[in-house]
Amino acid sequence: MDAKDLTKEYSNGEVTIVWKNALCQHAAECVRNNPEVFKPREKPWIHPDNSTTEKIIETVKKCPSGALTYYLNDAKP
């Protein structure tokens, strides 16, 4: 496994956040828009239980690099 090409998933039971580190440009839009969920100084750094599904989706859609995506758990691709 290439450490520079990881994909990780984090779920709150309703929505799953998918993070691809190889795409991340560290623009920190996720942190600015939802600091309760995205905490880069912690491990794991994504805490989806700290916010609503709607706010998570709104935040993920603002990711400029496409490193963050999501799927609803009842509609997994």
WOPESUL-V303750 format. One record per helix or strand of 2 or more residues. SS is the DSSP state (~ for helix, > for strand). FROM is the first residue (numbers start at 0). TO is the last residue. If there is no record, write none. Layout:
SS,FROM,TO ; SS,FROM,TO
This chain:
>,6,10 ; >,14,19 ; ~,28,32 ; ~,47,49 ; ~,52,59 ; >,67,71 ; ~,72,74
